[in-house]
Amino acid sequence: IATLRLKVLKYNFPRIRNLPNKIICEDDKGKIEIVYFNSKEPYLKKIYPLDGYVVVSGKVNYYKNKYQITNPEYVTNAKNIKEVQRLIPKYALTEGLTEKKYRKIIGNVLNTIPNLDEWHDDDLFKKLNLPSWKNSIVNLHNPEIKKDLNSIYYKRLAFDEIFTNLLIHSYNREKIKKIKKKQKKITDLNLNFKNKIGFELTKNQKNIITEILNDLTSEKKMFRILQGDVGSGKTIISFITALNVIKSGYQCALMAPTEILAKQHFQSFKKLFGYLNFNVQILTGKTKYSEKKKISEQIKYGKTNFIFGTHSLFQKSIKFNNLGYVIIDEQHKFGVKQRMDLSNKGGKNCDILLMSATPIPRTMMMTIYGDMDISILKEKPLDRKPVLTFSKPEKKIDEVINYVEKQINLNNQVFWVCPYIEDRNNPEFISVKKRYELINKKFPKKVGLIHGSLNKIEQESLLEKFLKKEIKILISTTVIEVGIDFPNANLIIIDNSNKFGLAQLHQLRGRVGRGKKQGVCILMYKESLSKNAIKRIKILKSSNDGFDISEKDMQLRGYGDLIGFQQSGIKYFKIADPMMHKNLFQIAEKIIKKENHNYKNIRKYNFLLKFFDKTDII
């Protein structure tokens, strides 16, 4: 882009349609043509007066031995040269808008922005010593002022965004907590279950069970998330707390994302607590009609104590007699609006526990799960061995296949994960279909293929075969990331591991080592790795702590790309950054906790809350 002071010499306006209009100008270096394709003659004569001086800014080209500027970005009388010599902001444009037009619109808006009273009247906010809202908006549009995410103007607007987000979550939480319910009785529940279940509960598990029991026996409705790493023992917590609810005379329901996982939970509960003689049932899409009708009747008349199933549990045709506790496994598939609807299931006497095996950093927890009470399970069971993680270059694939053969001979099972379903005409990537062809030649009739393009029934059928050990190797995309438990699978191989985020690799690794055998994860990679990819592989090899890994993942990739999937219901921040602005999250949380001691104080922010019914989150 060049900015030139030019004298207007003559016009060249051809009378033939579609030929460009040209204005011939010069300066002390020589002549240059200013070219327009769509502008009319009267307009051009007005802004380019003959023998007058103008300042023109645009991209200079050399065409047919002549210098040209086509459709310059800026033209003004030479008297206004100081205005041209300033820095000009650049904006992302939509089709049909020019830079000049957009700058004019922005200028008009900035000139009419009002001074607003500050809505943060807390001492903590005043200590931040941040500029006013109007001042921040104006200065962020000023190209003369150097800005980054740590500038006081960004921080001011980021704080507004963070505070509003947490405020809406807080309002939801208080709205739920206002619901009065009948208190469930605490039975004589000894937390030393080792003789009954065959293993000792960790201190972390016992503390969370106590937290949940306090909620269950309070007069306010529970809406809590149990956030735990893969294999940390969340399911047993849900089972033990459910025992108390059943003994109090209420029904319980556990909903899982897949039929296989629902069956596994059902069978685990019966195996561990079958001696209590509760009426425990399972209801899925595969349940026969006659059986489904029978189970529905038992649920309706209160004969069923604990029902396991998938989303089908909450169809309109299923009526509960006295539902007191709903447990939702792998809840990350639910958004804010869905969680609000979920909290209303079972009436006001029903407590809700959501469980998630996707560890995320605390600032993300506040923004995603701020409408719930949070329990964090970090301590792993004593008998759980950490998964051994190795990395191998693609050229050593033969060594990996030999290792797979040894595992199959030992009657073990293997997951083999690829990032893509189809080939992408790129030698860097290998698809599940191509990998299946190669492995199936080596191990005929022992290999299965599963990916997202298969329908639910086909996916469930393949997983069932794998569970029954009819298939030894399952070639898959990331559809196996959550929602299944295969104790006999002790090896996972991940192709193109550099194409996955750290947290997602950790989730995939968590599919193995869930039984008594040692779990092994092999990360395959091409040799031309980026520095970040090398860092990710090194971090994964050195740690089995999902929360630590997710924190490092966010530092490497940025929070908007965290975990490798889009959380349903989350509207990512426009300005705030959970890594850069941690202290602002903490201050906003302190202010809201202080306000929550008096629920009526929240009403002073009513001008924000009135939008709540129209949006999931502001």
Secondary structure, DSSP 8 states (H G I E B T S, - for coil): -EEEEEEEEEEE--SSTT--EEEEEEETTEEEEEEESS--HHHHHHHS-TT-EEEEEE-EEEETTEEEEES-SEEEEGGGHHHHTS--------TT--HHHHHHHHHHHHHH------S---HHHHHH----HHHHHHHHT-TTS---TTSHHHHHHHHHHHHHHHHHHHHHHHHHHT-B----------S--HHHHSS---HHHHHHHHHHHHHHTSSB--EEEEEE-TTS-HHHHHHHHHHHHHHTT-EEEEE-SSHHHHHHHHHHHHHHHGGG---EEEE-TTS-HHHHHHHHHHHHTT--SEEEESGGGGSTT---SSEEEEEESSGGG--HHHHHHHHTTT-TT-EEEEEE-----HHHHHHHSTTSEEEEE----TT----EEEEEEGGGHHHHHHHHHHHHHTT-EEEEE-SBSS--S-TT--BHHHHHHHHHHHSTTSEEEE-TTS-HHHHHHHHHHHHTTS-SEEEE-GGGSSS---TTEEEEEETTGGGS-HHHHHHHHTTSS-SSS--EEEEEE-S---HHHHHHHHHHHH---HHHHHHHHHHHH-GGGGGGS--TT----SS--TTTTHHHHHHHHHHHHHHTTSGGGGGGGHHHHTTGGG-S--
